């Protein structure tokens, strides 16, 4: 199952205003039901320089790709990582699966 990327500023603003939120120790997600599975990332400069931010983006995209079969229906999702000392794929996958089960997405 493929997902689409959130690209437009209006899509991000709509999600930040009307979306529901879920939190874990390493991630926050904002989601709203829609007709296609769509994903966007929001990573601020507090996470480090561009090399570190791009690595975090790659990890988050891979974790979403690994977990998107767990969703029961289609959602628009924004994933926001929390600042921590070390970022790992296993942590992101574990937390994303946990939030999907807890929120019954």
N, C-alpha and C positions, 0 to 999 in steps of 0.2 A: 504494500500500500504506500503510495507516494503522498507527500505532503507539499503544500505550497508555502512560500515564504510571505510573511507580512512585510510589505515594502513602504506603504504610504503612511505619512504622518497621521492622516485622519483615522486610519485603522488602529494605530497605536493609541491615539487619544480616546477613541471610542472604547477600547478595551480597558484603559486605565480608569475611565469614568464609570463604565457600566459592568465591568467584569467582576466575577467572584474571585477570591484570593485563597490560596492554600500555602502553608509554610512548613518548612522542615529545617533541619539544622544547617544545611548547606545551600538550599534553594528556596525561592518563592516563585509561585506561578500565578498568573492571572488568566482566567479562562472564561469563555462564553460559547454556548452552542452555536454552530453555523452549518452551512451546507457542505463545506469542504474542510478537510483537516489542514489547518494553517498554523505555522509556528514563526515566532519572532524572538529576538534576543535583545536584552537591554543590559549593557555592561558599561559601567561608568569608569572614569579615569582613576578612581580610588583603587582599582584592581591592579594598577601598575602601568608600565609602558606598553606600547602597541604590541610588542612580541608576546607579552604575557596575556594581554586581552585577546589576541587572536588565538592563542592556545586554548584559552577558556572557551571561546566560541566553538572551536573544533570539537572539544570534549562535550559541550552541551548539545551540538547537532548530532553527534554520534549517540549520545545517551537518549535523545528524543527518538532517533531512528530505531534504536533497540527496543524502546518501550511503547512505540505508537500502536502496536498490535493489542496492547492492554486496554486501550480506550474502548468504551462500549459504543460510542457514536462520535460524530465529527465535532471538533471544537476549534476555535481560534485560541491559541495559547501564546502567552509571553512568558519566557523563562528569565528570571533574574537571579544571578548567583550572589551569595553572601561572601563578604571578604573573609578569607581564612589564610593560614600560612601555606597550605599545600592543597592543590586541586587534583582530584583523581577521577577517572572515568567510573570506577566501581562505586565511589561515593555518590556520584550524580545519578547513576542508574538505580542504585538502591533507594535513594530518596525520592526519585521520580516515581518509581513503582509503588512505594509506600504511600505517596500522596494520591496517586490514581486510585488505589484500593480504599483509602480512607475517605476520599471525597466521592467515591462511587462514580467516577467519570467513565 
